[in-house]
Amino acid sequence: MMFGVVNNNCEAILKVAVGRIGSPKIALDAIIDTGFTSFLSLPLSVITDMGLPWHYRDIGTLGDGSEVVFEIYKASVIWDGQE
């Protein structure tokens, strides 16, 4: 089981470990959407600092129904004790 907090903006926040596949991970606070579908958004500075490899582009639908293009990078995440 994972534990987190709810901040003043009513956002659910969990600490997750993220990094390159097969490399050490760093702990980050992640805001988890109630419609969580296994993707995490990271600031470009974190992606660059970790040297995450670019994977592909994809179109995602936001909560307001608009569509945006996302750059997808490969990473490994420790989620509920499992990679």
Biotite code that builds the C-alpha atoms (Angstrom):
import biotite.structure as struc

atoms = struc.array([
    struc.Atom([0.000, 0.000, 0.000], chain_id="A", res_id=1, res_name="MET", atom_name="CA", element="C"),
    struc.Atom([1.197, 3.501, -0.785], chain_id="A", res_id=2, res_name="MET", atom_name="CA", element="C"),
    struc.Atom([0.679, 6.503, 1.459], chain_id="A", res_id=3, res_name="PHE", atom_name="CA", element="C"),
    struc.Atom([0.728, 10.156, 0.555], chain_id="A", res_id=4, res_name="GLY", atom_name="CA", element="C"),
    struc.Atom([-0.766, 13.486, 1.453], chain_id="A", res_id=5, res_name="VAL", atom_name="CA", element="C"),
    struc.Atom([-3.412, 15.819, 0.091], chain_id="A", res_id=6, res_name="VAL", atom_name="CA", element="C"),
    struc.Atom([-2.109, 19.380, -0.280], chain_id="A", res_id=7, res_name="ASN", atom_name="CA", element="C"),
    struc.Atom([-3.949, 22.691, 0.101], chain_id="A", res_id=8, res_name="ASN", atom_name="CA", element="C"),
    struc.Atom([-5.005, 22.481, -3.572], chain_id="A", res_id=9, res_name="ASN", atom_name="CA", element="C"),
    struc.Atom([-6.704, 19.103, -2.906], chain_id="A", res_id=10, res_name="CYS", atom_name="CA", element="C"),
    struc.Atom([-4.041, 17.293, -4.970], chain_id="A", res_id=11, res_name="GLU", atom_name="CA", element="C"),
    struc.Atom([-3.030, 13.750, -3.967], chain_id="A", res_id=12, res_name="ALA", atom_name="CA", element="C"),
    struc.Atom([0.768, 13.572, -3.664], chain_id="A", res_id=13, res_name="ILE", atom_name="CA", element="C"),
    struc.Atom([2.841, 10.379, -3.455], chain_id="A", res_id=14, res_name="LEU", atom_name="CA", element="C"),
    struc.Atom([6.598, 9.963, -3.259], chain_id="A", res_id=15, res_name="LYS", atom_name="CA", element="C"),
    struc.Atom([7.887, 7.772, -6.106], chain_id="A", res_id=16, res_name="VAL", atom_name="CA", element="C"),
    struc.Atom([11.372, 6.732, -7.183], chain_id="A", res_id=17, res_name="ALA", atom_name="CA", element="C"),
    struc.Atom([12.178, 7.508, -10.838], chain_id="A", res_id=18, res_name="VAL", atom_name="CA", element="C"),
    struc.Atom([15.237, 7.010, -13.013], chain_id="A", res_id=19, res_name="GLY", atom_name="CA", element="C"),
    struc.Atom([16.793, 5.387, -16.037], chain_id="A", res_id=20, res_name="ARG", atom_name="CA", element="C"),
    struc.Atom([16.103, 1.691, -16.463], chain_id="A", res_id=21, res_name="ILE", atom_name="CA", element="C"),
    struc.Atom([18.837, -0.233, -14.644], chain_id="A", res_id=22, res_name="GLY", atom_name="CA", element="C"),
    struc.Atom([20.196, 2.888, -12.894], chain_id="A", res_id=23, res_name="SER", atom_name="CA", element="C"),
    struc.Atom([19.780, 4.374, -9.410], chain_id="A", res_id=24, res_name="PRO", atom_name="CA", element="C"),
    struc.Atom([16.502, 6.222, -8.816], chain_id="A", res_id=25, res_name="LYS", atom_name="CA", element="C"),
    struc.Atom([15.724, 9.593, -7.265], chain_id="A", res_id=26, res_name="ILE", atom_name="CA", element="C"),
    struc.Atom([12.709, 10.236, -5.044], chain_id="A", res_id=27, res_name="ALA", atom_name="CA", element="C"),
    struc.Atom([10.178, 12.728, -6.384], chain_id="A", res_id=28, res_name="LEU", atom_name="CA", element="C"),
    struc.Atom([6.808, 13.961, -5.208], chain_id="A", res_id=29, res_name="ASP", atom_name="CA", element="C"),
    struc.Atom([4.186, 13.079, -7.809], chain_id="A", res_id=30, res_name="ALA", atom_name="CA", element="C"),
    struc.Atom([0.708, 14.582, -8.064], chain_id="A", res_id=31, res_name="ILE", atom_name="CA", element="C"),
    struc.Atom([-1.543, 11.666, -8.925], chain_id="A", res_id=32, res_name="ILE", atom_name="CA", element="C"),
    struc.Atom([-4.623, 12.270, -11.059], chain_id="A", res_id=33, res_name="ASP", atom_name="CA", element="C"),
    struc.Atom([-7.729, 10.267, -10.167], chain_id="A", res_id=34, res_name="THR", atom_name="CA", element="C"),
    struc.Atom([-7.711, 9.019, -13.765], chain_id="A", res_id=35, res_name="GLY", atom_name="CA", element="C"),
    struc.Atom([-4.092, 7.782, -13.433], chain_id="A", res_id=36, res_name="PHE", atom_name="CA", element="C"),
    struc.Atom([-3.194, 5.626, -16.452], chain_id="A", res_id=37, res_name="THR", atom_name="CA", element="C"),
    struc.Atom([0.429, 4.666, -15.681], chain_id="A", res_id=38, res_name="SER", atom_name="CA", element="C"),
    struc.Atom([2.128, 7.747, -17.154], chain_id="A", res_id=39, res_name="PHE", atom_name="CA", element="C"),
    struc.Atom([3.866, 10.407, -15.078], chain_id="A", res_id=40, res_name="LEU", atom_name="CA", element="C"),
    struc.Atom([4.632, 13.941, -16.201], chain_id="A", res_id=41, res_name="SER", atom_name="CA", element="C"),
    struc.Atom([8.083, 15.243, -15.319], chain_id="A", res_id=42, res_name="LEU", atom_name="CA", element="C"),
    struc.Atom([9.607, 18.680, -15.770], chain_id="A", res_id=43, res_name="PRO", atom_name="CA", element="C"),
    struc.Atom([12.018, 18.802, -18.718], chain_id="A", res_id=44, res_name="LEU", atom_name="CA", element="C"),
    struc.Atom([14.813, 19.750, -16.297], chain_id="A", res_id=45, res_name="SER", atom_name="CA", element="C"),
    struc.Atom([14.343, 16.437, -14.428], chain_id="A", res_id=46, res_name="VAL", atom_name="CA", element="C"),
    struc.Atom([14.231, 14.465, -17.697], chain_id="A", res_id=47, res_name="ILE", atom_name="CA", element="C"),
    struc.Atom([17.447, 16.164, -18.822], chain_id="A", res_id=48, res_name="THR", atom_name="CA", element="C"),
    struc.Atom([19.222, 15.767, -15.462], chain_id="A", res_id=49, res_name="ASP", atom_name="CA", element="C"),
    struc.Atom([18.442, 12.029, -15.404], chain_id="A", res_id=50, res_name="MET", atom_name="CA", element="C"),
    struc.Atom([19.356, 11.618, -19.074], chain_id="A", res_id=51, res_name="GLY", atom_name="CA", element="C"),
    struc.Atom([16.117, 9.812, -19.878], chain_id="A", res_id=52, res_name="LEU", atom_name="CA", element="C"),
    struc.Atom([16.034, 8.547, -23.466], chain_id="A", res_id=53, res_name="PRO", atom_name="CA", element="C"),
    struc.Atom([13.325, 9.921, -25.779], chain_id="A", res_id=54, res_name="TRP", atom_name="CA", element="C"),
    struc.Atom([10.889, 7.211, -26.900], chain_id="A", res_id=55, res_name="HIS", atom_name="CA", element="C"),
    struc.Atom([8.090, 8.717, -29.044], chain_id="A", res_id=56, res_name="TYR", atom_name="CA", element="C"),
    struc.Atom([5.386, 11.410, -29.299], chain_id="A", res_id=57, res_name="ARG", atom_name="CA", element="C"),
    struc.Atom([1.756, 10.768, -28.495], chain_id="A", res_id=58, res_name="ASP", atom_name="CA", element="C"),
    struc.Atom([-1.492, 12.710, -28.365], chain_id="A", res_id=59, res_name="ILE", atom_name="CA", element="C"),
    struc.Atom([-3.201, 12.934, -24.993], chain_id="A", res_id=60, res_name="GLY", atom_name="CA", element="C"),
    struc.Atom([-6.638, 14.205, -24.050], chain_id="A", res_id=61, res_name="THR", atom_name="CA", element="C"),
    struc.Atom([-6.780, 16.614, -21.117], chain_id="A", res_id=62, res_name="LEU", atom_name="CA", element="C"),
    struc.Atom([-9.595, 16.865, -18.575], chain_id="A", res_id=63, res_name="GLY", atom_name="CA", element="C"),
    struc.Atom([-11.235, 19.686, -20.549], chain_id="A", res_id=64, res_name="ASP", atom_name="CA", element="C"),
    struc.Atom([-11.340, 17.523, -23.698], chain_id="A", res_id=65, res_name="GLY", atom_name="CA", element="C"),
    struc.Atom([-8.550, 19.356, -25.522], chain_id="A", res_id=66, res_name="SER", atom_name="CA", element="C"),
    struc.Atom([-5.754, 17.343, -27.116], chain_id="A", res_id=67, res_name="GLU", atom_name="CA", element="C"),
    struc.Atom([-2.029, 18.001, -26.737], chain_id="A", res_id=68, res_name="VAL", atom_name="CA", element="C"),
    struc.Atom([1.138, 16.353, -28.026], chain_id="A", res_id=69, res_name="VAL", atom_name="CA", element="C"),
    struc.Atom([3.325, 14.752, -25.351], chain_id="A", res_id=70, res_name="PHE", atom_name="CA", element="C"),
    struc.Atom([6.983, 13.808, -25.663], chain_id="A", res_id=71, res_name="GLU", atom_name="CA", element="C"),
    struc.Atom([7.377, 10.335, -24.131], chain_id="A", res_id=72, res_name="ILE", atom_name="CA", element="C"),
    struc.Atom([10.663, 9.327, -22.472], chain_id="A", res_id=73, res_name="TYR", atom_name="CA", element="C"),
    struc.Atom([11.602, 5.910, -21.112], chain_id="A", res_id=74, res_name="LYS", atom_name="CA", element="C"),
    struc.Atom([12.081, 5.633, -17.364], chain_id="A", res_id=75, res_name="ALA", atom_name="CA", element="C"),
    struc.Atom([11.697, 3.175, -14.555], chain_id="A", res_id=76, res_name="SER", atom_name="CA", element="C"),
    struc.Atom([9.462, 3.948, -11.576], chain_id="A", res_id=77, res_name="VAL", atom_name="CA", element="C"),
    struc.Atom([9.230, 2.185, -8.234], chain_id="A", res_id=78, res_name="ILE", atom_name="CA", element="C"),
    struc.Atom([5.490, 2.032, -7.602], chain_id="A", res_id=79, res_name="TRP", atom_name="CA", element="C"),
    struc.Atom([4.138, 0.356, -4.470], chain_id="A", res_id=80, res_name="ASP", atom_name="CA", element="C"),
    struc.Atom([7.476, -1.433, -4.018], chain_id="A", res_id=81, res_name="GLY", atom_name="CA", element="C"),
    struc.Atom([7.606, -2.800, -7.570], chain_id="A", res_id=82, res_name="GLN", atom_name="CA", element="C"),
    struc.Atom([9.606, -1.560, -10.558], chain_id="A", res_id=83, res_name="GLU", atom_name="CA", element="C"),
])
